[in-house]
Amino acid sequence: MTQHNRKRKMSSAALQESTRRHFFSQCSTGVGSIALASLLADRRLGAEPITPTTNPLEPKVAHFPAKAKNVIFLFMAGGPSQLETFDYKPKLNELSGQPIPQSFIEGKRFAFMASSHRTDLLGFRPKFKQYGQNGTWVSDFLPHTGKIVDDLSIVKTCSTDLFNHAPAKLFMNTGTGLFGRPSLGAWTTYGLGSECDNLPGFVVLQSGPRGPRGGAMHWTSGILPTTYQGVPLRNQGDPILNLSTPGPISEDQQRQLVDTLRDLNLKRLVETGDQEISTRINAYEMAYRMQTSAPELMDTADESQATMDAYGIKDANESSYARNCLLARRLVQRGVRFVQLYHTNWDHHGGPNENLETHLPAICKEIDKSTAALIQDLKQRGLLDETLVIWGGEFGRTPMGEVRTSTGRNHHIDAFTMWFAGGGMKPGTVYGETDEFGFAPVDKGCHVRDIHATILHQLGLDHEKLSVRFQGLDVRLTGVEKANVLQDIIA
């Protein structure tokens, strides 16, 4: 083929493509314009807006009958020590100060190998007491939690793959230590949608001195459309920045603006087929509805003084874990699918502000009463059966101490404790057992993948079927390795 003929062919192809685009999107009688005209038909300014696209958060049918409708994940960011809370090991105190047998740590890696890591066992300080019908051991750092053990399924043999905070938090939330994958809450709303049409399907609440290391990556939608990502709500002021309408703008003007933006975005959606534009359209509509629903959610004036006292809320406007627990209950009452609370800081290495003597008891006190009140409140209102509550962090703590200015423990990935309540879990259950030092499982080990598979199962989702095609792979929360549903803790 001559160069002249090649140019003619390329020019003809470009013209043909341009003509096709013109026909579908620019021509007044084109298919795109006909579709657009149909979607915009019968609209009146100020009337309830018609839905331009399918709402991605519409409730969806699960793979099989679900035992839980909603999730509240109480994420203790920093890695709470299982040895000072739930995993009672008298042998630790008996042998405190002696080196742990080399067979336990041979070939193991820890977060701080050279600077502060040590191999001497460290005894625990709190006293432990047996609670409930089965005599479950809980430390006196968590007396209120001890009183609700008959409602809990405690898993003592959790393990993970990563021992640094941000990657380990990502792993617990997304099933991988790499950025860019959907979080557990995003997968849940992708698979099930939400039963609330005036609040996000996935809401994040934060408390403590700082946010979790890794930030918004823990509630990202990753490769899923951004409509499924978590939406952080602030504790003070507007729940979301710039949510309120500026004073001079009337409600009619606001509606006109939203409708105009909707029409422009819809025109672009018809032209391009880009589903992120659909997300944008729905986000504007959700924001418009949230101007009423979000302030109403945050206003706890309708809660009784007895409820406020039960959660330990001293000021209705305070920014605290206690208030976030109450807001979590109010959110699931309204049909929000997934609520995640982050509370820092549980990183007790033994520094000036993070030791086991002072700071661990203090943070346990911050969360203990409110956590127990949440379980009791949900139960009293008939919501616990359909709400799965999860408590835990990204990893646990070593039986060995650290050499620092005060007493602490290193990060530990081989064994740590999480618990579950409601949502079809078997109450009053303790799953798995660790060795005499709490270093590793000796019975019924449990990996993060198993936890994810179990959570999805309670929601009626098969972790092997819940997937999205990306770069030629069927990506799923539990990855490609084997994951098992923990049948022993399911009622």
C-alpha positions as CSV (number, residue, x, y, z in Angstrom):
1,M,0.0,0.0,0.0
2,T,1.4,3.4,-1.0
3,Q,1.8,6.2,1.6
4,H,-0.9,8.2,-0.1
5,N,-3.4,5.3,0.2
6,R,-2.5,4.8,3.9
7,K,-3.2,8.5,4.6
8,R,-6.5,8.2,2.8
9,K,-7.5,5.1,4.8
10,M,-6.5,6.8,8.1
11,S,-8.4,10.0,7.2
12,S,-11.5,7.9,6.3
13,A,-11.4,6.0,9.6
14,A,-11.0,9.2,11.6
15,L,-14.0,10.8,9.7
16,Q,-16.0,7.7,10.2
17,E,-15.4,7.7,14.0
18,S,-16.1,11.5,14.2
19,T,-19.3,10.9,12.3
20,R,-20.3,8.1,14.6
21,R,-19.7,10.3,17.7
22,H,-21.6,13.1,16.1
23,F,-24.5,10.8,15.3
24,F,-24.7,9.4,18.9
25,S,-24.1,12.5,20.9
26,Q,-24.2,15.8,18.9
27,C,-27.0,15.2,16.4
28,S,-30.4,16.5,17.7
29,T,-32.0,13.3,16.4
30,G,-29.2,11.0,17.6
31,V,-29.7,8.0,19.9
32,G,-27.8,9.8,22.7
33,S,-30.0,12.9,22.5
34,I,-33.1,10.8,22.3
35,A,-32.0,9.0,25.5
36,L,-31.1,12.3,27.2
37,A,-34.5,13.8,26.2
38,S,-36.3,10.8,27.6
39,L,-34.5,11.0,30.9
40,L,-35.2,14.7,31.2
41,A,-38.8,14.5,30.2
42,D,-41.5,15.8,32.5
43,R,-39.1,17.5,34.8
44,R,-40.3,20.5,36.8
45,L,-38.0,22.9,38.8
46,G,-38.3,22.2,42.5
47,A,-40.1,18.8,42.0
48,E,-38.6,15.6,43.3
49,P,-35.8,14.8,40.8
50,I,-36.1,11.8,38.7
51,T,-33.3,9.2,38.9
52,P,-31.0,9.7,35.9
53,T,-29.2,6.4,36.4
54,T,-29.6,3.3,38.4
55,N,-28.7,4.1,42.0
56,P,-25.7,1.9,42.7
57,L,-26.6,1.8,46.4
58,E,-30.1,0.3,45.8
59,P,-30.5,-2.8,48.0
60,K,-29.3,-5.9,46.2
61,V,-30.1,-9.6,46.5
62,A,-27.4,-11.5,48.5
63,H,-26.0,-14.9,47.3
64,F,-27.9,-16.7,50.0
65,P,-30.0,-15.8,53.0
66,A,-28.1,-13.4,55.3
67,K,-27.9,-13.5,59.1
68,A,-26.7,-9.9,59.4
69,K,-28.0,-6.8,57.6
70,N,-25.5,-4.2,58.9
71,V,-22.0,-4.1,60.3
72,I,-20.3,-2.0,63.0
73,F,-16.5,-2.5,63.0
74,L,-14.9,-1.0,66.2
75,F,-11.3,-0.7,64.9
76,M,-8.8,-0.3,67.7
77,A,-6.0,1.3,65.7
78,G,-2.4,0.5,66.8
79,G,-2.7,-3.1,67.9
80,P,-4.2,-3.7,71.3
81,S,-2.4,-6.2,73.6
82,Q,-4.3,-9.4,73.8
83,L,-2.2,-10.4,76.8
84,E,-3.6,-7.5,78.9
85,T,-7.2,-7.9,77.8
86,F,-8.5,-11.3,76.8
87,D,-5.7,-14.0,76.5
88,Y,-5.0,-14.9,80.1
89,K,-1.5,-16.5,80.5
90,P,-0.4,-17.1,84.1
91,K,2.8,-18.6,82.9
92,L,3.9,-15.2,81.6
93,N,4.0,-13.8,85.1
94,E,5.6,-16.9,86.5
95,L,8.5,-16.7,84.0
96,S,8.6,-12.9,83.6
97,G,12.1,-11.7,82.9
98,Q,13.4,-15.0,81.6
99,P,14.2,-15.5,77.8
100,I,11.5,-17.0,75.7
101,P,12.7,-20.4,74.4
102,Q,14.6,-19.9,71.1
103,S,12.2,-22.4,69.3
104,F,9.4,-19.8,69.5
105,I,11.2,-17.0,67.8
106,E,13.6,-18.8,65.5
107,G,13.1,-17.4,61.9
108,K,10.6,-14.8,63.1
109,R,10.8,-11.2,62.2
110,F,9.5,-8.3,64.4
111,A,8.9,-4.6,63.8
112,F,11.8,-3.4,65.9
113,M,14.6,-6.0,65.6
114,A,17.7,-4.1,66.7
115,S,16.7,-1.0,68.6
116,S,14.3,-2.0,71.4
117,H,13.3,-5.6,70.7
118,R,14.1,-8.1,73.4
119,T,13.5,-11.8,74.0
120,D,12.7,-11.7,77.7
121,L,9.2,-12.6,78.6
122,L,7.1,-9.8,80.2
123,G,4.4,-10.5,82.7
124,F,1.1,-8.7,82.6
125,R,-0.1,-6.2,85.2
126,P,-3.9,-6.4,85.2
127,K,-5.8,-9.0,87.2
128,F,-8.0,-11.4,85.3
129,K,-11.5,-12.5,86.3
130,Q,-13.9,-15.1,84.9
131,Y,-17.2,-13.8,83.6
132,G,-20.4,-15.3,82.1
133,Q,-21.8,-18.7,82.1
134,N,-18.7,-20.3,80.6
135,G,-16.2,-18.5,82.9
136,T,-14.5,-16.5,80.1
137,W,-11.3,-14.7,81.3
138,V,-11.3,-10.9,80.9
139,S,-8.8,-8.5,82.5
140,D,-9.9,-5.9,85.0
141,F,-9.0,-3.2,82.4
142,L,-12.3,-4.1,80.7
143,P,-14.9,-4.7,83.5
144,H,-17.9,-3.6,81.4
145,T,-16.9,-5.8,78.5
146,G,-16.6,-8.7,81.0
147,K,-20.3,-8.3,81.8
148,I,-21.3,-8.9,78.2
149,V,-19.1,-11.9,77.4
150,D,-22.3,-14.1,77.0
151,D,-23.1,-12.0,74.0
152,L,-19.6,-12.3,72.4
153,S,-17.8,-14.7,70.2
154,I,-14.1,-14.3,71.1
155,V,-11.5,-15.4,68.7
156,K,-8.1,-15.7,70.4
157,T,-6.0,-17.1,67.5
158,C,-6.2,-14.4,64.8
159,S,-3.1,-14.0,62.6
160,T,-2.0,-11.7,59.9
161,D,0.9,-11.3,57.4
162,L,2.3,-7.8,58.0
163,F,3.8,-6.3,61.2
164,N,4.0,-2.5,60.4
165,H,0.9,-0.4,61.2
166,A,-0.2,1.1,57.8
167,P,0.3,-2.1,55.8
168,A,-1.3,-4.2,58.5
169,K,-4.3,-1.9,58.8
170,L,-4.6,-2.1,55.0
171,F,-4.4,-5.9,55.2
172,M,-7.2,-6.0,57.8
173,N,-9.3,-3.6,55.8
174,T,-8.7,-4.6,52.2
175,G,-7.1,-8.1,52.3
176,T,-3.8,-6.8,51.0
177,G,-1.0,-4.5,52.2
178,L,-0.9,-2.6,48.9
179,F,-2.8,0.6,48.1
180,G,-5.7,0.7,45.7
181,R,-7.8,-2.3,46.6
182,P,-11.4,-2.0,47.9
183,S,-12.0,-2.0,51.7
184,L,-14.3,-4.4,53.5
185,G,-17.0,-1.7,53.8
186,A,-16.7,-0.9,50.0
187,W,-17.0,-4.6,49.1
188,T,-20.1,-4.9,51.4
189,T,-22.0,-2.0,49.8
190,Y,-20.9,-3.1,46.3
191,G,-22.4,-6.5,47.0
192,L,-25.5,-5.5,49.0
193,G,-26.1,-1.8,48.4
194,S,-27.7,0.1,51.3
195,E,-31.2,0.4,52.8
196,C,-30.7,4.1,53.5
197,D,-31.3,6.5,50.7
198,N,-30.4,9.8,52.5
199,L,-27.1,8.8,54.1
200,P,-24.0,7.1,52.6
201,G,-24.0,3.3,52.6
202,F,-20.5,3.2,54.3
203,V,-19.8,5.7,57.1
204,V,-16.5,6.2,59.0
205,L,-16.2,7.8,62.5
206,Q,-12.9,8.7,64.1
207,S,-11.8,9.4,67.7
208,G,-8.5,9.6,69.6
209,P,-5.5,11.9,69.3
210,R,-5.0,11.3,65.6
211,G,-6.3,9.3,62.6
212,P,-5.2,5.8,61.8
213,R,-1.9,5.5,59.9
214,G,-2.6,5.1,56.3
215,G,-5.6,7.4,56.4
216,A,-8.4,7.2,53.8
217,M,-6.8,4.2,52.1
218,H,-8.5,2.1,54.9
219,W,-12.0,3.0,53.6
220,T,-11.3,3.4,49.9
221,S,-13.3,1.9,47.1
222,G,-10.1,1.1,45.3
223,I,-10.9,-0.4,41.8
224,L,-14.7,-0.2,42.5
225,P,-16.7,2.9,41.6
226,T,-16.1,5.7,44.2
227,T,-19.7,5.6,45.2
228,Y,-18.8,2.6,47.4
229,Q,-16.0,4.3,49.4
230,G,-16.4,5.2,53.1
231,V,-17.6,8.7,53.9
232,P,-16.0,10.2,57.1
233,L,-18.4,12.2,59.3
234,R,-17.0,14.9,61.5
235,N,-18.0,15.0,65.2
236,Q,-18.2,18.8,65.4
237,G,-19.6,21.5,63.1
238,D,-21.0,20.3,59.7
239,P,-20.8,16.5,59.6
240,I,-19.2,17.0,56.1
241,L,-17.4,20.2,55.1
242,N,-19.3,22.5,52.9
243,L,-22.5,20.5,53.3
244,S,-24.6,23.4,54.5
245,T,-26.2,25.8,51.9
246,P,-24.6,29.3,52.1
247,G,-27.0,31.8,53.8
248,P,-27.9,33.9,50.8
249,I,-28.9,30.9,48.6
250,S,-32.5,29.9,48.7
251,E,-33.8,26.3,48.6
252,D,-35.1,26.8,45.1
253,Q,-31.8,28.2,43.9
254,Q,-30.0,25.3,45.5
255,R,-32.4,22.8,43.7
256,Q,-31.9,24.6,40.4
257,L,-28.1,24.4,40.8
258,V,-28.2,20.6,41.6
259,D,-30.6,20.0,38.7
260,T,-28.4,22.0,36.2
261,L,-25.3,20.1,37.3
262,R,-27.3,16.9,36.9
263,D,-28.3,17.7,33.4
264,L,-24.8,18.6,32.3
265,N,-23.4,15.5,33.9
266,L,-26.1,13.3,32.4
267,K,-25.3,14.7,28.9
268,R,-21.7,13.8,29.4
269,L,-22.6,10.4,30.7
270,V,-24.6,9.7,27.6
271,E,-21.7,10.8,25.4
272,T,-19.0,8.8,27.2
273,G,-20.6,6.0,29.2
274,D,-18.1,6.8,32.0
275,Q,-19.7,5.3,35.2
276,E,-17.8,7.7,37.4
277,I,-20.1,10.4,36.0
278,S,-23.0,8.3,37.3
279,T,-21.3,8.3,40.7
280,R,-20.9,12.1,40.5
281,I,-24.6,12.5,39.7
282,N,-25.7,10.3,42.6
283,A,-23.2,12.1,44.9
284,Y,-24.8,15.5,44.2
285,E,-28.2,14.0,44.9
286,M,-27.0,12.3,48.1
287,A,-25.4,15.6,49.3
288,Y,-28.6,17.4,48.7
289,R,-30.6,14.9,50.8
290,M,-27.9,14.9,53.5
291,Q,-28.3,18.6,54.1
292,T,-31.4,17.5,56.1
293,S,-30.5,13.9,57.2
294,A,-26.9,14.4,58.4
295,P,-27.7,17.2,60.9
296,E,-30.7,15.2,62.1
297,L,-28.4,12.2,62.6
298,M,-25.9,14.1,64.6
299,D,-28.4,15.8,66.8
300,T,-28.8,13.5,69.8
301,A,-31.3,15.7,71.6
302,D,-33.9,13.0,71.2
303,E,-31.8,10.5,73.2
304,S,-32.7,10.0,76.9
305,Q,-30.4,11.0,79.7
306,A,-30.3,7.3,80.7
307,T,-28.9,6.4,77.2
308,M,-26.3,9.2,77.3
309,D,-25.2,8.0,80.8
310,A,-25.0,4.4,79.7
311,Y,-22.6,5.3,76.9
312,G,-20.6,7.6,79.2
313,I,-21.4,10.7,77.1
314,K,-20.9,13.8,79.3
315,D,-21.5,16.5,76.6
316,A,-23.9,15.9,73.7
317,N,-21.5,17.8,71.5
318,E,-18.3,16.1,72.6
319,S,-16.0,14.5,70.1
320,S,-15.4,11.1,71.6
321,Y,-15.5,7.3,71.1
322,A,-18.5,7.2,73.3
323,R,-20.5,9.5,71.1
324,N,-19.3,7.7,68.0
325,C,-20.7,4.4,69.5
326,L,-24.1,6.1,69.9
327,L,-23.9,7.5,66.4
328,A,-23.1,4.0,65.1
329,R,-26.4,2.7,66.6
330,R,-28.3,5.7,65.1
331,L,-26.7,5.0,61.7
332,V,-27.7,1.3,61.6
333,Q,-31.2,2.3,62.8
334,R,-31.4,4.3,59.6
335,G,-30.3,1.5,57.4
336,V,-26.7,2.4,56.8
337,R,-25.0,-0.8,55.8
338,F,-21.5,-0.5,57.1
339,V,-20.2,1.7,60.0
340,Q,-16.6,1.8,61.0
341,L,-15.2,3.4,64.1
342,Y,-11.4,4.1,64.4
343,H,-10.0,4.8,67.9
344,T,-6.4,5.6,68.5
345,N,-3.9,5.0,70.0
346,W,-3.2,1.4,71.0
347,D,0.5,1.3,70.0
348,H,2.0,0.6,73.4
349,H,5.7,0.1,72.9
350,G,6.8,1.7,76.2
351,G,7.5,5.3,75.1
352,P,6.6,8.4,77.0
353,N,3.0,8.4,75.8
354,E,2.4,4.8,75.0
355,N,3.2,2.4,77.8
356,L,1.4,-0.5,79.5
357,E,1.5,0.9,83.0
358,T,-0.5,4.1,82.4
359,H,-1.7,4.5,78.8
360,L,-3.1,1.1,78.1
361,P,-5.4,1.2,81.2
362,A,-6.5,4.7,80.2
363,I,-7.5,3.8,76.7
364,C,-9.2,0.7,77.8
365,K,-11.3,2.9,80.1
366,E,-12.1,5.2,77.2
367,I,-13.7,2.4,75.2
368,D,-14.9,-0.2,77.7
369,K,-18.2,1.3,79.0
370,S,-19.3,2.7,75.6
371,T,-18.6,-0.6,73.8
372,A,-20.6,-2.6,76.3
373,A,-23.4,0.0,76.1
374,L,-23.5,-0.3,72.3
375,I,-24.0,-4.1,72.5
376,Q,-26.7,-3.7,75.3
377,D,-28.4,-0.9,73.4
378,L,-28.6,-2.8,70.2
379,K,-29.9,-5.8,72.0
380,Q,-32.5,-3.9,73.9
381,R,-33.8,-2.3,70.7
382,G,-33.9,-5.7,68.8
383,L,-31.1,-4.6,66.5
384,L,-28.3,-6.9,67.6
385,D,-29.6,-10.0,65.8
386,E,-29.3,-8.2,62.5
387,T,-26.2,-6.1,63.3
388,L,-22.7,-7.7,63.2
389,V,-20.4,-5.9,65.7
390,I,-16.7,-6.5,65.3
391,W,-13.9,-5.4,67.8
392,G,-10.2,-5.6,67.1
393,G,-7.1,-4.1,65.6
394,E,-4.5,-4.8,62.9
395,F,-2.4,-7.1,65.0
396,G,-1.5,-8.0,68.6
397,R,1.5,-7.7,71.0
398,T,4.5,-10.0,71.7
399,P,4.8,-11.9,75.0
400,M,8.3,-10.4,75.2
401,G,8.8,-6.8,76.4
402,E,10.7,-3.9,74.8
403,V,13.7,-2.0,76.1
404,R,12.4,1.6,76.2
405,T,11.8,4.4,78.8
406,S,8.8,2.5,80.2
407,T,7.1,-0.9,79.7
408,G,5.7,-2.0,76.4
409,R,5.4,-4.8,73.8
410,N,6.4,-5.1,70.2
411,H,4.0,-5.8,67.3
412,H,2.9,-9.4,67.0
413,I,1.2,-11.0,64.0
414,D,1.1,-14.7,65.0
415,A,-1.7,-14.5,67.6
416,F,-4.1,-11.8,68.6
417,T,-7.7,-11.5,69.8
418,M,-10.8,-10.1,68.1
419,W,-14.4,-10.5,69.1
420,F,-17.8,-10.5,67.3
421,A,-21.3,-10.0,68.6
422,G,-24.8,-10.3,67.0
423,G,-25.4,-10.8,63.3
424,G,-25.9,-14.6,63.7
425,M,-22.7,-15.2,65.6
426,K,-22.8,-17.8,68.4
427,P,-22.9,-15.9,71.7
428,G,-20.7,-16.9,74.7
429,T,-18.1,-18.6,72.6
430,V,-14.3,-18.7,72.8
431,Y,-12.7,-19.9,69.6
432,G,-9.1,-21.2,69.5
433,E,-6.3,-21.4,72.1
434,T,-2.7,-20.1,72.1
435,D,0.4,-21.6,73.8
436,E,1.3,-21.0,77.4
437,F,2.9,-17.6,76.4
438,G,0.2,-16.5,74.0
439,F,2.8,-16.5,71.2
440,A,1.1,-18.8,68.6
441,P,-2.1,-20.8,68.1
442,V,-2.1,-24.4,69.3
443,D,-5.7,-25.0,68.4
444,K,-8.0,-23.6,65.7
445,G,-5.8,-21.0,64.0
446,C,-7.5,-18.1,62.2
447,H,-6.2,-15.9,59.5
448,V,-7.4,-12.4,58.4
449,R,-8.7,-14.1,55.2
450,D,-10.9,-16.4,57.3
451,I,-12.3,-13.4,59.2
452,H,-13.2,-11.6,56.0
453,A,-14.8,-14.8,54.6
454,T,-16.8,-15.1,57.8
455,I,-18.0,-11.5,57.8
456,L,-19.1,-11.7,54.2
457,H,-20.8,-15.1,54.9
458,Q,-22.9,-13.5,57.7
459,L,-24.0,-10.9,55.2
460,G,-25.1,-13.5,52.7
461,L,-22.1,-13.1,50.4
462,D,-19.9,-15.8,49.1
463,H,-16.3,-14.5,49.3
464,E,-15.4,-16.5,46.2
465,K,-18.2,-15.1,44.1
466,L,-18.0,-11.5,45.3
467,S,-15.4,-10.2,42.8
468,V,-14.7,-7.6,40.1
469,R,-12.7,-8.0,36.9
470,F,-9.6,-5.9,36.9
471,Q,-6.5,-6.2,34.6
472,G,-7.6,-9.6,33.5
473,L,-8.1,-11.0,37.1
474,D,-11.2,-11.6,39.2
475,V,-10.2,-9.6,42.2
476,R,-11.8,-10.4,45.5
477,L,-11.4,-9.4,49.2
478,T,-10.0,-12.7,50.3
479,G,-7.5,-12.9,47.4
480,V,-6.4,-16.2,45.8
481,E,-5.3,-18.1,48.8
482,K,-7.6,-20.4,50.7
483,A,-10.1,-18.8,53.1
484,N,-12.4,-20.6,55.5
485,V,-15.6,-19.5,57.1
486,L,-15.4,-19.9,60.9
487,Q,-18.4,-22.2,61.2
488,D,-17.7,-22.9,64.9
489,I,-18.6,-19.3,65.9
490,I,-21.8,-19.1,63.7
491,A,-25.1,-19.8,65.5
